[in-house]
Amino acid sequence: MKSKLDSLVETLKENTSSSYTNAQMGQMRRAMKFSLSVGFLMLVMKIYAYVITGSTAILSDAAESIVHILAVSFAAFSLRLSLKPADRSHMYGHDRISFFSAGFEGAMIVIAALYIIYEAIEKWISGLALQNIDTGTIFIALATAINGGLGWYLIRQGKKHHSILLEANGKHVLTDSWTSLGVIIGLILTMLTGWLPFDPILAIIVAGNILWTGGKLMRRSVGGLMDETDPIIDARLRTILKKETDKYQIHFHGLRHRNAGNKLLIEFHLLFHQSTPIAQAHEQATKIEQAICQQLPMQAEVITHLEPIEGHDEVHEKLLSNKREL
């Protein structure tokens, strides 16, 4: 039988109007599938480590892995949806689901961190008891090494394909590694000193780092959903437009752009002299659009509006006056 992610691949390949090539979609699918498989492996290892040690920090670490699996599953669904072509109901495509996915994953990270803090305090108050610490430490150390490599791989793939989904998933995996590292430190200190409170203390410290990462991810998600302007992209666009419009001795204004998740949506007005033939103006506008798409670091859709420079300000002022009267 085909797995759900194998079915996902076939669905992605059918979406030929997507911003991604078939090769890119295949690479992202493999990254998601690999992440999910490793997540299940890590969960089994951490649950076993908790059973043999009774460590609160390890239990919290295992809970974070459960969150990771749920988040990856949602991200896989979001990836499939984001790659669907535009239709009558979603004329700009489905790419913005990427921000929902990143926000969901950020929220899951925050919830996991709060659970770690609660569980550590509760166990500390009720009484601490640990056993087989050396064996548990070995299992968690192995899980940390594997997770660190996976997180680095996912972030690299996300940046390579400009996919917030893969990048967010990679950051989530790295937070799992930070959790595991904190657990390892706590277990080693406990073995060396015999002081059991090291276990919950380190769990709480690591939870603070997780809260910070999850908060940043949620902030980025909200920024994307609210069409927050990326100053780096904005500066790059204005530099390109200045260079390209100077070639034809024309001007631009009204630049607006937003990140749809996997591509940029860009629009602006071009000002031509009234004597310029419409065919010539259209040709120059098309060349400017192509130059923008070629020089940006990610996929883009560009819409231009052609206007005469003569009397331009007067016409717009008249339109504004009419709107005020209404």
Residue pairs with C-beta under 8 A, 6 or more apart in sequence:
3 33
4 76
5 29
5 32
5 33
5 36
5 76
8 29
8 32
8 76
8 79
8 80
9 25
9 26
9 29
11 80
12 18
12 20
12 25
12 29
12 79
12 80
12 83
13 22
13 25
15 83
15 84
15 85
16 85
17 85
17 86
18 25
18 83
18 84
18 85
19 83
19 95
19 262
19 263
19 299
20 28
20 83
20 161
20 262
24 161
25 83
27 157
27 161
28 79
28 157
28 161
28 163
28 165
28 166
29 79
31 153
31 154
31 157
31 166
32 72
32 75
32 76
32 79
32 166
32 169
34 150
34 153
35 72
35 150
35 154
35 169
35 173
36 69
36 72
36 73
36 76
38 146
38 147
38 150
39 65
39 68
39 69
39 72
40 69
41 146
42 65
42 68
42 143
42 146
42 147
42 176
43 62
43 65
43 66
43 69
45 139
45 140
45 142
45 143
46 58
46 61
46 62
46 65
46 139
46 140
46 143
47 62
48 139
49 55
49 58
49 62
49 135
49 136
49 139
49 140
49 143
50 58
50 59
50 62
50 136
52 131
52 132
52 135
52 136
53 130
53 131
53 132
53 133
53 135
53 136
53 187
54 129
54 130
54 131
55 130
55 133
55 136
55 183
55 186
55 187
55 199
56 119
56 120
56 123
56 124
56 128
56 199
56 200
56 203
57 116
57 120
57 182
57 183
57 186
57 187
57 199
57 200
57 202
57 203
57 206
58 136
58 140
58 183
58 187
59 119
60 112
60 115
60 116
60 119
60 120
60 179
60 183
60 203
60 207
61 140
61 176
61 179
61 180
61 183
63 112
63 115
63 116
63 119
64 112
64 116
64 175
64 176
64 179
64 210
65 176
67 108
67 109
67 111
67 112
68 108
68 172
68 173
68 176
70 108
71 104
71 105
71 108
71 169
71 172
72 169
74 101
74 104
74 105
75 101
75 105
75 165
75 166
75 168
75 169
78 97
78 98
78 100
78 101
78 165
79 101
79 163
79 165
81 94
81 97
82 93
82 94
82 95
82 96
82 97
82 98
82 165
82 261
82 262
83 94
83 262
84 90
84 93
84 94
85 93
86 92
86 93
86 94
92 260
92 265
93 260
93 263
95 260
95 261
95 262
95 263
96 224
96 225
96 260
96 261
97 261
98 163
98 164
98 165
98 224
98 261
98 262
99 164
99 220
99 221
99 224
99 225
99 261
100 221
100 225
101 164
101 165
101 168
102 164
102 165
102 168
102 217
102 218
102 220
102 221
102 224
103 217
103 218
103 221
103 222
103 225
105 168
105 169
105 172
105 217
106 168
106 214
106 215
106 216
106 217
106 218
106 219
106 220
106 221
107 214
107 218
108 172
108 214
109 172
109 175
109 210
109 211
109 213
109 214
109 217
110 210
110 211
110 214
110 215
110 218
112 210
112 214
113 207
113 208
113 210
113 211
113 214
114 207
114 211
116 179
116 203
116 204
116 206
116 207
116 210
117 203
117 204
117 207
119 203
120 199
120 200
120 201
120 203
120 204
120 207
121 200
121 204
123 200
124 197
124 200
128 196
128 197
128 199
128 200
129 196
130 190
130 196
130 199
133 187
133 190
133 191
134 191
136 187
137 184
137 187
137 188
137 191
140 180
140 183
140 184
140 187
141 180
141 184
143 180
144 177
144 180
144 181
144 184
147 173
147 174
147 176
147 177
147 180
148 174
148 177
150 170
150 173
151 170
151 171
151 172
151 173
151 174
151 176
151 177
152 170
152 174
153 170
154 166
154 167
154 169
154 170
154 173
155 166
155 167
155 170
155 171
155 174
156 170
157 163
157 166
157 170
158 164
158 165
158 166
158 167
158 168
158 169
158 170
159 167
162 262
162 297
162 298
162 299
163 262
164 220
164 224
164 261
164 262
168 217
171 213
171 217
172 217
174 213
175 209
175 210
175 213
175 214
178 206
178 209
178 210
178 213
179 206
179 207
179 210
181 206
182 202
182 203
182 205
182 206
183 202
183 203
183 206
185 202
186 198
186 199
186 200
186 201
186 202
186 203
187 199
189 195
189 198
189 202
190 196
190 198
190 199
224 259
224 261
227 258
227 259
229 257
229 258
230 259
233 257
233 259
233 264
233 296
234 255
234 257
236 295
236 296
237 255
237 257
237 266
237 292
237 296
238 255
240 291
240 292
240 295
240 296
241 252
241 255
241 268
241 288
241 292
244 287
244 288
244 291
244 292
245 251
245 252
245 270
245 288
248 284
248 288
250 270
250 271
250 272
250 273
250 284
250 309
251 270
251 271
251 309
252 268
252 269
252 270
252 271
253 268
253 269
253 271
254 267
254 268
254 269
254 305
255 266
255 267
255 268
256 266
256 267
256 268
257 264
257 265
257 266
257 267
258 264
258 265
262 298
262 299
263 298
263 299
263 300
263 301
264 296
264 298
264 299
264 300
264 301
265 300
265 301
265 303
266 292
266 300
266 301
266 302
266 303
267 302
267 303
267 304
267 305
268 304
268 305
269 304
269 305
269 306
269 307
270 281
270 284
270 285
270 288
270 304
270 305
270 306
270 307
271 307
271 308
271 309
271 312
272 281
272 284
272 306
272 307
272 308
272 309
273 308
273 309
273 310
274 308
274 309
274 310
278 306
281 306
282 306
285 304
285 306
288 304
289 302
289 304
292 300
292 302
293 299
293 300
293 302
